[in-house]
Amino acid sequence: MIPARFAPVLFGLILSGLMSLLVSGIATLRAAGFVDGFALLWVGAWLSSWAVAFPTVLVVAPIARRLVARLTTAPDT
């Protein structure tokens, strides 16, 4: 198992991987259509997208958390 202290990085890795997979698939499909070799085009687009998305998530996530904290209120207990 991975130690809990790595949870934010693991979360960023998984989230960025899934999101870049989905977005690159849609973008590749719209640009090329269902052509022969579509899967290879998609994987190429995904890997380059993930290479940008993962470090971006690590930098942007703390900013997004602070923004969400400012825009929301804690529930009354």
HELIX and SHEET records of a PDB file:
HELIX    1   1 ALA A    4  PHE A    6  5                                   3    
HELIX    2   2 ALA A    7  ALA A   32  1                                  26    
HELIX    3   3 PHE A   38  LEU A   71  1                                  34    
END                                                                             
